[in-house]
Every structure is written in C-alpha cells, then in structure tokens.
Amino acid sequence: MAELIEEEIGVKPQMIEGRGGIFDVVVDGKMIFSKHKEGRFPEPYEVINQIKPKA
C-alpha cells in the first residue's frame, strides 16, 4: 500500500512498526483508518481517496 500511495499522491508514507496486529493510518495527526476499530485491513483506495486533495 505504501508504494501505491507514493505513486498516486507523490508522498512517501512513514511506516511505523506496531505490535499486536495494529494497523492505523494517520494523516496530519488525524486517524483516517484503524484496523482495530474496523476489524479488517483497509482497501488501498479506501485510504488513498481520503488522503487525496479534494478538487
């Protein structure tokens, strides 16, 4: 997913290793996806569409 984000948006994501199955996506201090809350991994474009600047 990190490579796709970089290709689509031109931003290199910072990956932070977690424990216990944590997978959160945080942009500018705002959590936009939490695997713990949703009970699943996000679809790539589910994250990308929230990150992309609105036209």
MMTF fields as JSON, N, C-alpha, C and O atoms, coordinates in Angstrom:
{
  "mmtfVersion": "1.0.0",
  "mmtfProducer": "UNKNOWN",
  "numBonds": 219,
  "numAtoms": 220,
  "numGroups": 55,
  "numChains": 1,
  "numModels": 1,
  "chainsPerModel": [1],
  "groupsPerChain": [55],
  "chainIdList": ["A"],
  "bondAtomList": [4, 2, 8, 6, 12, 10, 16, 14, 20, 18, 24, 22, 28, 26, 32, 30, 36, 34, 40, 38, 44, 42, 48, 46, 52, 50, 56, 54, 60, 58, 64, 62, 68, 66, 72, 70, 76, 74, 80, 78, 84, 82, 88, 86, 92, 90, 96, 94, 100, 98, 104, 102, 108, 106, 112, 110, 116, 114, 120, 118, 124, 122, 128, 126, 132, 130, 136, 134, 140, 138, 144, 142, 148, 146, 152, 150, 156, 154, 160, 158, 164, 162, 168, 166, 172, 170, 176, 174, 180, 178, 184, 182, 188, 186, 192, 190, 196, 194, 200, 198, 204, 202, 208, 206, 212, 210, 216, 214],
  "bondOrderList": [1, 1, 1, 1, 1, 1, 1, 1, 1, 1, 1, 1, 1, 1, 1, 1, 1, 1, 1, 1, 1, 1, 1, 1, 1, 1, 1, 1, 1, 1, 1, 1, 1, 1, 1, 1, 1, 1, 1, 1, 1, 1, 1, 1, 1, 1, 1, 1, 1, 1, 1, 1, 1, 1],
  "groupList": [{"groupName": "MET", "atomNameList": ["N", "CA", "C", "O"], "elementList": ["N", "C", "C", "O"], "formalChargeList": [0, 0, 0, 0], "bondAtomList": [1, 0, 2, 1, 3, 2], "bondOrderList": [1, 1, 2], "singleLetterCode": "M", "chemCompType": "L-PEPTIDE LINKING"}, {"groupName": "ALA", "atomNameList": ["N", "CA", "C", "O"], "elementList": ["N", "C", "C", "O"], "formalChargeList": [0, 0, 0, 0], "bondAtomList": [1, 0, 2, 1, 3, 2], "bondOrderList": [1, 1, 2], "singleLetterCode": "A", "chemCompType": "L-PEPTIDE LINKING"}, {"groupName": "GLU", "atomNameList": ["N", "CA", "C", "O"], "elementList": ["N", "C", "C", "O"], "formalChargeList": [0, 0, 0, 0], "bondAtomList": [1, 0, 2, 1, 3, 2], "bondOrderList": [1, 1, 2], "singleLetterCode": "E", "chemCompType": "L-PEPTIDE LINKING"}, {"groupName": "LEU", "atomNameList": ["N", "CA", "C", "O"], "elementList": ["N", "C", "C", "O"], "formalChargeList": [0, 0, 0, 0], "bondAtomList": [1, 0, 2, 1, 3, 2], "bondOrderList": [1, 1, 2], "singleLetterCode": "L", "chemCompType": "L-PEPTIDE LINKING"}, {"groupName": "ILE", "atomNameList": ["N", "CA", "C", "O"], "elementList": ["N", "C", "C", "O"], "formalChargeList": [0, 0, 0, 0], "bondAtomList": [1, 0, 2, 1, 3, 2], "bondOrderList": [1, 1, 2], "singleLetterCode": "I", "chemCompType": "L-PEPTIDE LINKING"}, {"groupName": "GLY", "atomNameList": ["N", "CA", "C", "O"], "elementList": ["N", "C", "C", "O"], "formalChargeList": [0, 0, 0, 0], "bondAtomList": [1, 0, 2, 1, 3, 2], "bondOrderList": [1, 1, 2], "singleLetterCode": "G", "chemCompType": "PEPTIDE LINKING"}, {"groupName": "VAL", "atomNameList": ["N", "CA", "C", "O"], "elementList": ["N", "C", "C", "O"], "formalChargeList": [0, 0, 0, 0], "bondAtomList": [1, 0, 2, 1, 3, 2], "bondOrderList": [1, 1, 2], "singleLetterCode": "V", "chemCompType": "L-PEPTIDE LINKING"}, {"groupName": "LYS", "atomNameList": ["N", "CA", "C", "O"], "elementList": ["N", "C", "C", "O"], "formalChargeList": [0, 0, 0, 0], "bondAtomList": [1, 0, 2, 1, 3, 2], "bondOrderList": [1, 1, 2], "singleLetterCode": "K", "chemCompType": "L-PEPTIDE LINKING"}, {"groupName": "PRO", "atomNameList": ["N", "CA", "C", "O"], "elementList": ["N", "C", "C", "O"], "formalChargeList": [0, 0, 0, 0], "bondAtomList": [1, 0, 2, 1, 3, 2], "bondOrderList": [1, 1, 2], "singleLetterCode": "P", "chemCompType": "L-PEPTIDE LINKING"}, {"groupName": "GLN", "atomNameList": ["N", "CA", "C", "O"], "elementList": ["N", "C", "C", "O"], "formalChargeList": [0, 0, 0, 0], "bondAtomList": [1, 0, 2, 1, 3, 2], "bondOrderList": [1, 1, 2], "singleLetterCode": "Q", "chemCompType": "L-PEPTIDE LINKING"}, {"groupName": "ARG", "atomNameList": ["N", "CA", "C", "O"], "elementList": ["N", "C", "C", "O"], "formalChargeList": [0, 0, 0, 0], "bondAtomList": [1, 0, 2, 1, 3, 2], "bondOrderList": [1, 1, 2], "singleLetterCode": "R", "chemCompType": "L-PEPTIDE LINKING"}, {"groupName": "PHE", "atomNameList": ["N", "CA", "C", "O"], "elementList": ["N", "C", "C", "O"], "formalChargeList": [0, 0, 0, 0], "bondAtomList": [1, 0, 2, 1, 3, 2], "bondOrderList": [1, 1, 2], "singleLetterCode": "F", "chemCompType": "L-PEPTIDE LINKING"}, {"groupName": "ASP", "atomNameList": ["N", "CA", "C", "O"], "elementList": ["N", "C", "C", "O"], "formalChargeList": [0, 0, 0, 0], "bondAtomList": [1, 0, 2, 1, 3, 2], "bondOrderList": [1, 1, 2], "singleLetterCode": "D", "chemCompType": "L-PEPTIDE LINKING"}, {"groupName": "SER", "atomNameList": ["N", "CA", "C", "O"], "elementList": ["N", "C", "C", "O"], "formalChargeList": [0, 0, 0, 0], "bondAtomList": [1, 0, 2, 1, 3, 2], "bondOrderList": [1, 1, 2], "singleLetterCode": "S", "chemCompType": "L-PEPTIDE LINKING"}, {"groupName": "HIS", "atomNameList": ["N", "CA", "C", "O"], "elementList": ["N", "C", "C", "O"], "formalChargeList": [0, 0, 0, 0], "bondAtomList": [1, 0, 2, 1, 3, 2], "bondOrderList": [1, 1, 2], "singleLetterCode": "H", "chemCompType": "L-PEPTIDE LINKING"}, {"groupName": "TYR", "atomNameList": ["N", "CA", "C", "O"], "elementList": ["N", "C", "C", "O"], "formalChargeList": [0, 0, 0, 0], "bondAtomList": [1, 0, 2, 1, 3, 2], "bondOrderList": [1, 1, 2], "singleLetterCode": "Y", "chemCompType": "L-PEPTIDE LINKING"}, {"groupName": "ASN", "atomNameList": ["N", "CA", "C", "O"], "elementList": ["N", "C", "C", "O"], "formalChargeList": [0, 0, 0, 0], "bondAtomList": [1, 0, 2, 1, 3, 2], "bondOrderList": [1, 1, 2], "singleLetterCode": "N", "chemCompType": "L-PEPTIDE LINKING"}],
  "groupTypeList": [0, 1, 2, 3, 4, 2, 2, 2, 4, 5, 6, 7, 8, 9, 0, 4, 2, 5, 10, 5, 5, 4, 11, 12, 6, 6, 6, 12, 5, 7, 0, 4, 11, 13, 7, 14, 7, 2, 5, 10, 11, 8, 2, 8, 15, 2, 6, 4, 16, 9, 4, 7, 8, 7, 1],
  "groupIdList": [1, 2, 3, 4, 5, 6, 7, 8, 9, 10, 11, 12, 13, 14, 15, 16, 17, 18, 19, 20, 21, 22, 23, 24, 25, 26, 27, 28, 29, 30, 31, 32, 33, 34, 35, 36, 37, 38, 39, 40, 41, 42, 43, 44, 45, 46, 47, 48, 49, 50, 51, 52, 53, 54, 55],
  "secStructList": [7, 2, 2, 2, 2, 2, 2, 2, 2, 1, 7, 7, 7, 7, 7, 7, 7, 7, 1, 6, 6, 7, 7, 3, 3, 3, 3, 6, 6, 3, 3, 3, 3, 3, 2, 2, 2, 2, 6, 1, 7, 7, 7, 2, 2, 2, 2, 2, 2, 2, 2, 1, 7, 7, 7],
  "xCoordList": [0.816, 0.0, 0.869, 0.493, 2.025, 2.901, 3.35, 3.373, 3.707, 4.14, 3.013, 3.244, 1.802, 0.652, 0.344, 0.021, 0.441, 0.224, 1.253, 0.917, 2.503, 3.549, 3.303, 3.48, 2.899, 2.601, 1.417, 1.483, 0.346, -0.901, -0.852, -1.434, -0.163, -0.219, 1.118, 1.168, 2.208, 3.534, 4.109, 5.008, 3.581, 4.057, 4.55, 3.862, 5.756, 6.295, 5.799, 6.159, 4.977, 4.45, 5.535, 6.494, 5.362, 6.259, 5.598, 4.493, 6.283, 5.758, 6.35, 7.568, 5.491, 5.92, 5.476, 4.286, 6.454, 6.143, 5.365, 5.726, 4.294, 3.474, 3.47, 4.159, 2.699, 2.59, 1.131, 0.261, 0.883, -0.468, -1.456, -2.656, -0.988, -1.897, -2.398, -3.368, -1.751, -2.168, -1.869, -0.782, -2.841, -2.641, -3.508, -4.704, -2.894, -3.595, -3.012, -1.819, -3.846, -3.396, -3.721, -4.878, -2.661, -2.804, -2.236, -1.122, -3.003, -2.57, -2.68, -3.752, -1.572, -1.539, -2.165, -2.915, -1.853, -2.331, -3.759, -4.245, -4.443, -5.832, -5.896, -5.432, -6.469, -6.583, -7.695, -8.84, -7.322, -8.328, -8.726, -9.709, -7.965, -8.349, -7.703, -6.534, -8.467, -7.957, -8.429, -9.629, -7.478, -7.825, -8.515, -9.447, -8.068, -8.683, -10.168, -11.013, -10.472, -11.863, -12.712, -13.848, -12.159, -12.915, -12.911, -13.801, -11.901, -11.809, -11.283, -11.477, -10.613, -10.089, -9.021, -8.886, -8.264, -7.324, -8.09, -9.125, -7.612, -8.297, -7.999, -6.963, -8.904, -8.639, -7.739, -7.906, -6.781, -5.848, -6.518, -6.118, -7.508, -8.124, -9.045, -9.397, -9.436, -10.195, -9.337, -9.843, -8.06, -7.125, -6.749, -6.798, -6.382, -5.927, -6.995, -6.674, -8.245, -9.312, -9.495, -9.955, -9.148, -9.23, -8.029, -8.108, -6.917, -5.696, -5.639, -5.148, -6.144, -6.05, -6.712, -7.778, -6.054, -6.689, -8.005, -8.106, -8.988, -10.302, -10.214, -9.696, -10.737, -10.676, -11.755, -11.846],
  "yCoordList": [-1.182, 0.0, 1.259, 2.263, 1.222, 2.398, 2.816, 4.006, 1.843, 2.155, 2.791, 3.747, 2.277, 2.816, 4.241, 5.094, 4.505, 5.867, 6.811, 7.914, 6.376, 7.226, 7.477, 8.601, 6.449, 6.598, 7.526, 8.401, 7.345, 8.081, 9.522, 10.413, 9.756, 11.068, 11.789, 13.011, 11.039, 11.641, 11.922, 12.749, 11.223, 11.378, 10.024, 9.013, 10.011, 8.757, 8.572, 9.354, 7.549, 7.332, 6.876, 6.204, 7.25, 6.789, 5.578, 5.667, 4.457, 3.22, 3.046, 3.085, 2.856, 2.671, 1.289, 0.973, 0.47, -0.9, -0.896, -0.213, -1.67, -1.791, -3.228, -4.084, -3.483, -4.834, -5.196, -4.33, -6.484, -6.956, -6.749, -6.648, -6.68, -6.549, -5.137, -4.941, -4.151, -2.757, -2.336, -2.592, -1.689, -1.105, 0.136, 0.062, 1.279, 2.549, 3.413, 3.333, 4.236, 5.205, 6.581, 6.911, 7.378, 8.708, 9.722, 9.555, 10.773, 11.831, 13.16, 13.529, 13.866, 15.164, 15.079, 15.966, 14.008, 13.842, 13.338, 13.156, 13.11, 12.638, 11.18, 10.858, 10.301, 8.899, 8.767, 9.159, 8.205, 8.016, 6.556, 6.254, 5.643, 4.235, 3.522, 3.754, 2.649, 1.827, 0.391, 0.116, -0.518, -1.935, -2.44, -3.239, -1.981, -2.397, -2.01, -2.813, -0.805, -0.327, -1.022, -1.415, -1.172, -1.735, -3.263, -3.876, -3.881, -5.338, -5.928, -7.113, -5.098, -5.557, -4.585, -3.48, -5.016, -4.118, -3.245, -3.672, -2.043, -1.19, -1.624, -2.229, -1.313, -1.445, -0.267, 0.823, -0.462, 0.623, 1.949, 2.996, 1.924, 3.182, 3.764, 4.941, 2.966, 3.477, 4.502, 5.525, 4.219, 5.131, 6.267, 7.435, 5.941, 6.948, 8.005, 9.192, 7.612, 8.585, 9.554, 10.678, 9.145, 10.051, 10.983, 12.05, 10.574, 11.372, 12.398, 13.509, 12.027, 12.895, 14.245, 14.319, 15.307, 16.624, 16.649, 16.101, 17.28, 17.395, 18.465, 19.559, 18.118, 19.061, 20.106, 20.973],
  "zCoordList": [0.0, 0.0, 0.0, -0.605, 0.67, 0.726, -0.667, -0.982, -1.504, -2.868, -3.667, -4.407, -3.53, -4.257, -3.811, -4.638, -2.513, -2.01, -2.616, -3.047, -2.648, -3.224, -4.712, -5.181, -5.459, -6.888, -7.126, -7.989, -6.379, -6.604, -6.105, -6.725, -4.992, -4.352, -4.376, -4.23, -4.56, -4.596, -3.218, -3.063, -2.221, -0.848, -0.368, -0.514, 0.208, 0.731, 2.165, 3.045, 2.412, 3.755, 4.728, 4.347, 5.97, 7.025, 7.664, 8.198, 7.603, 8.169, 9.563, 9.734, 10.556, 11.932, 12.379, 12.387, 12.75, 13.156, 14.463, 15.421, 14.48, 15.682, 16.164, 15.608, 17.187, 17.747, 17.912, 17.993, 17.959, 18.243, 17.124, 17.379, 15.881, 14.745, 14.507, 13.775, 15.114, 14.924, 13.492, 12.974, 12.856, 11.532, 11.484, 11.205, 11.758, 11.736, 10.639, 10.345, 10.033, 9.048, 9.619, 9.875, 9.813, 10.395, 9.408, 8.911, 9.126, 8.219, 8.959, 9.439, 9.044, 9.743, 11.13, 11.537, 11.85, 13.214, 13.349, 14.465, 12.222, 12.244, 11.777, 10.683, 12.604, 12.214, 11.165, 11.393, 10.014, 8.969, 8.802, 8.126, 9.416, 9.396, 10.564, 10.874, 11.216, 12.307, 12.103, 12.114, 11.917, 11.776, 13.038, 12.958, 14.191, 15.455, 15.488, 15.886, 15.078, 15.09, 14.026, 14.294, 12.817, 11.69, 11.656, 11.067, 12.296, 12.295, 11.003, 10.731, 10.198, 8.9, 8.422, 8.947, 7.415, 6.765, 5.774, 5.263, 5.491, 4.52, 3.095, 2.819, 2.211, 0.785, 0.413, 0.96, -0.511, -0.828, -1.195, -0.687, -2.05, -2.484, -1.42, -1.488, -0.45, 0.691, 1.448, 1.909, 1.567, 2.221, 1.274, 1.66, 0.058, -0.918, -1.147, -1.205, -1.277, -1.524, -0.36, -0.564, 0.843, 1.989, 2.081, 2.69, 1.473, 1.526, 0.406, 0.604, -0.78, -1.949, -1.673, -1.062, -2.138, -2.007, -2.777, -3.874, -2.2, -2.865, -3.944, -3.722, -5.128, -6.262, -6.175, -7.044]
}
